[in-house]
């Protein structure tokens, strides 16, 4: 993985010193809260419902074991012993003290980490496939390109104050696991007939208040032009993006206003001044960056480990875990392992300091000291020998990291919601917990099969509910928490935005509505059909009808329950 050079380290150390001085001046009354706000945001510090929240950058989701150990130490010393992984593959600490944040950033700098550009109107953390470098369907490793973009975008003076936040994702596999079309810029790596590496460029994607999928504006961009072309896109956006209305400030709104063809024409016009200029990337630079991501020293192993195969036939629990949490690897005898952060009773994406230390140990013992954070808020050990899978499972199971639900209903993406976030209209985590309790039978979950369920506490869509087969959005009605349901969204190559089924539901209804939707699927599915396949085949009306069929009965039951509570009291 990428290691800082002396320039990287100096830049981050200088930023920590600068931030330390800014916080000291604020605490001394020399810098007002309004004056501090843009400065702290540049260093990943938000003020949330109960206090500060610090978002720590994890470039393209890659962590070394030593870095995860440092995060465990920081979460224990300065927080409440818990970190939260986000859909941008970053980590959030939700309870740091403002005056201690310079110390946290100083400790992060000691292990080549930072919180730069994890917030604010700038280019955010670059994301990619969590199986990068080991996926069998991968054309080329996307990580060197992500690192190039990280170095180019960090502290870029022209793009430090964009009209709004800006997100870039890179995919290099046959299956898009980075949701590139839900980003301001999505880059799809490809190889043309002449063997040249390049990108299909999507622009104008984004979720939030106005969910839109990105549109292709260039079918093949040779890789040497990557930076100059992206610079042209950002210049057009920086010049014409709206700054008078934050809800209409994203590049997706500009692209919709201009139209795809006119937007692409303006980008090409701007690019004509940049193409073949100083930002053209030579092959030698790509080779240098690729050297940081050389394959680990994989052993020559048989394609199938016999002891592993025997255990699959003798231990059902292990076999279930392998089916859901173990993934094919490009190298014979190896596998990629997802450690689930979706155990019953745990907030999706949360990891305790003790679990961080366990994962760091697993990475060092079984996966060359490296791990990845996934878009779905889990962790991947990318290079585990098949013969070690049983031991990895046993250790993970003891520490609630082996829930065999990856890709199933309870493998939910979920934002912190109203429990922590000042922007949220409703709580997310209690809804996730209620769904986990309702669907706690693994056999039932396996019968349902692959399905995605995502939860957001507000229209900012940090839980990516728009691109889930079933999406849940918290809304405010007369200072009460209600939940809007969407169906039909999906990630991957056939990315789609879900459609709202109708009026929102109160919290207690949500698990029952999910059950009603699942029942329609089970009653109408054909052999091997997933939930999304059945929905697309029969349409949304049967699902809508069932969701609302028992609504009056559920409301009467709720009233009776409340009256009983009053009588008992």
Steps between C-alpha positions, in 0.01 A plus 500: 500500500605861459750635754565870562820648365674789676289758315173331599607486863616862508173625350289312754720600793476864394122474472479359854711786635284752317180344633639482854561875489149566363334305782720669760402844369133400501516377859676824597215702349710634214311307231120493499294188434404640158864570416602153615228319306666485154835421660373206704300365207821489296627265768197272520343646814121545511282619785222246536194466720693431822842641418788461253533217250836431337508325161830326428611436143565144384616550139324253268409295809848357570639465851814342640466299820716754686263777391194313626679447830554874524130560428415258782733686735360840400137385534575368849698801619306787343157355424273225637680199360300482178565611142250516215587408141320701231394427142800710386728247673596754769475474879305736724559564870180636650607610847841677490556819699573809292815589694640148450455482122849643427648215706294248303622641168856498631475132588344421162789674324736265682350204309459679165135595544304825505152652485567743215216557251258262666259792520447840343438603141800325353594169337430234761655158558547302176324162522527174309432126507583340836626193311749707300811302414351159573167491311484236225293730277742792523654642180776693675564609857315830558697602810792672322246721321324575829833597653576725204166673551561529873834671449361728230190605696650545847544873569434582135469880533255540213253247641513571874174699500272342242128583487435177692670178610640283220535121490693275261489120474704260284401155373729258316301176516232339288259555792478853636540473877584870543158640393678734258178640349390636838801734505579846367761329282502126441797343320464160337840356407519321166748375242444581133569276199857628478566403862501859630364563849242773536173601659135539420407821682164549672404840644210639698407213728396548857234407753362734764198723439514449121625146427647472150724244332808629321499536122787397271674800342804321354509137389876460510751732663864384471645477848775754433228767470320408823605801707465762227152379406379489861646846548293620205184352653568665833578836342166501318326407825694752707416776252131428444384293797244681714617658823175677586313182601675213673224260396572573133876531522611148405641436153201276422274809503733686264511205262121471502464874434745504209420157360754224457613601151551867586678414825733261313562768236601753765730246664664423165545871435670547838703185447638635173715736711618223733542191280865394460602762754691465830236272656546233233608188689788299347513122511797520737280666763233233469773237538634676811158510661428138405817403686330597826230241433707203392332168579593353838721189507223250427601138534452235234205307637255239370180650364300317766607418855376152597465570872298809419273301268438235768398763755253647254319167497522436874427838664187683390579824682843520339355415158239775538772750585709396201200528269421857605831646622775332294564615145697375201859614457707543186775276644440125548477392863407846631174672586377843605309510830234749607487560874142606566431806714129417501468278807156505669472788743794693354464821302591423136854614424602539865815326624628496857859564597533132604370388161744733324787330679365156409469600133853644504627167639308306234643722226855448622464126547297413192495786245844660469423771757240676289121543499231693313187689599202431276231728363254279691669585833676167551869401498684280251811287549604476137759221496413207727619148420219247475673285758474789750130576450380275782729663755406848378133409538546368853679816614256731322201315646627543856508876446165543318668557164370190322127560455425302183273763345708677237271595212189406698223715646675573830827603331366854508670826414393747766605855593524605868174693459331714760678339794812694403458708184367855526367484142290188548121513504466162667702225663647225283668258738182404695333417168797283402482328840127437460555347156780282637272376777212434261718302260733316734448154347791421266309225324228752416761750381665237281161419350451867410847510347687802367327827582620843608339718766645844578393760755555878502395739774451791261497604134880526490487122444815409692347152525458483120137394530431607141713218355364219720241242397313626807585848624391665824513879542430678826268802465359756744122539527388753760811430710438124484722237338353328196658280234459507124553174309651469152533182294683408181837664556818308441876534476737343250498508122121537488492783754155645556327752726217361712146638482295614800205264554273756669438679832749442780463260795555541870798321651317196639354426157829482315598136579145388415509689170834338414345161581203577274732589211699181553181293508397632157840400365485150649152443361585613147864411441612257235787260550831680570339845487628764739269755662596764244435259211148421618427868563610591148296215349166552679529874565468699821120502542469163679769610745334837563159339551633254758701764684190711564244217530539455873569862586169575676528179699856585604398849611212363712744258660736786577223707663389200707859444608541864608170490694613182675826668599304791652273263695798298625674821606 
